[in-house]
Amino acid sequence: MAARSSGPTRVRLVTLTSDVGWAYAAQMKAVLLRSIPPGHVIDVTHDLPAHAVTEAAFVLRSIGEQFPAGTIHVAVVDPGVGSARVPLMVQCADGSVLVGPDNGILAPLAHALGRPRGFRIDPSRLGGGPREGTTFDGRDLFAPTAALLARGVRPARLGGPHAFRDLRLPIPIRLRDGARGEVLHRDTFGNLITNLPTGWVDPTSKSVGVAIGRDRRRTVPWTRSYEELGRGNLGALGSSFGTVELAVAEGRADRRCHAGPGTPVRLTWTPRSGAHAPERVNSGPNLRSSRR
């Protein structure tokens, strides 16, 4: 019998982040909406690159920590589906619970939300009929788990403790005359989202030097908007992720620069007065060199 919450409770928000596409995402939402009211399921994205766990972890962390405390976050980027990898819940300090495969995707957001505790999902505690296959845990395990959590069931009633797999996003390095990092995400417009904090660049700068991958350094505008950059021009600006973005106005920076997630990036600029010696900085939570 499925675990039940004790007494009436506020139904919590559920977010969905995946690489499965919108048709498969609809199957997950169908499961959720059989148990929780409409309006409580939020799509973050379902068009992440297939199997790109590190990129998905960056997106999930960056967006997930903006949601209210107590949100249930489901993430399905799961190249190990059907294998021995563990189906996971992670309870966090603010009451949020993360649900997904134990392949590292949940770890950066879990650390950002604080004091994470892992639990292995026990399918026998979810109720319902037998599983329809082994290829879609998003529908068959994670969505039913999220529905119960959203109605107030505690993770400890759905599984036992589990030491989850950690994954730390790459740390940018701040230098006297710039910074070194890498691209972590390519958005739908081909913009290259790096791990270099926007706040490291002097907002009064008019240009920055950029070296992408093995390309030579080039000077590009440091701008506040795509319109200011001008159609067809490559430039750098602050992204909505809080980090430096490389973009081509009304074009694709990924094609112009032959770059994508994992491509090294170095920015250079004139040092500010009183600049400190080079330092390695933990830019936001969970940024440490590690790659799946």
C-alpha positions, 0 to 999 in steps of 0.5 A: 500500500502506498504511503499516505500523508497524515491529515490535510496538507498544502500541496507543494509545487513540482518542477520537471527538468529533463532531456526526454522531449515534450511527448514523454514529459506529458506522460510524467505530467499525466501521472502527477495530475492524477494525484495533485491539482492542476497548476502545481506542475511547472515545466523547467525544460524538456529539451536539454541535450540527451544524456548531458548530466553536467549541463543539466545539473547546472541548469537545474541548480541555477533555476531550481534555487529560485523556486519557493522553499518546499518545492519538489524538483524532478530531474530526468536526464538518465543515461543509466535508466534500467541499470543498477543506478539508484532511484533517488530522493534528496531532502534539503534544509528548506524543505525542498525534495529533489527526485531523480537518478543517482548520477550526480544531476541532483547534487549541485542543487542539493548542496545549494539548498543546504544540508542534503540527505539522500534516500533510495526510492523503494518502488514497493512503497509507491503503490499502484500497479506493476511497472510497464517497463524499464525504460522510463523511470521518469513516468514509472518511479519519479513522477509517482514519488513526486506526487506523494511528496507533493501531498506531504509524504516524507522521503523516509516513508518512501525509502531508506537512507542513501549516500548519493553520488556527488557532482561538483560543477567546474570552478572558474579561476579569477586572474589579475587581468581576467578569468578562466573558466568554461562553457557550461550551457548552450541555450536554444539560441546558441548563446554560450553560458559560461561559469564566469560570474558576471560580477567579476567584470567591471560594469564600466568596461566597453570591451573584453578579450575572449579566447575560446577553446584553442582560438586566439584572443579576440576583443569583443564588446562588453554590452548590456543587451543584444540590441546594443551589441548589434545584429550579427556581432559577437560580444559578451554580456551578463546572462540570466544565470548570473554568469558571462554569456557569449552571444551573437545578436540574432545569430548563433555564438556556438557556430561562430565560435565552434564551441559548446559545453566543456569548451574552455574560455578565458576573459581578459580585461584591464585590472581594477585599481587595488586588484588582488593577486590571482585567486581560485574562487568558489562562484556560487555553490557547487563549483568544483572541477569535476566531470562525469 
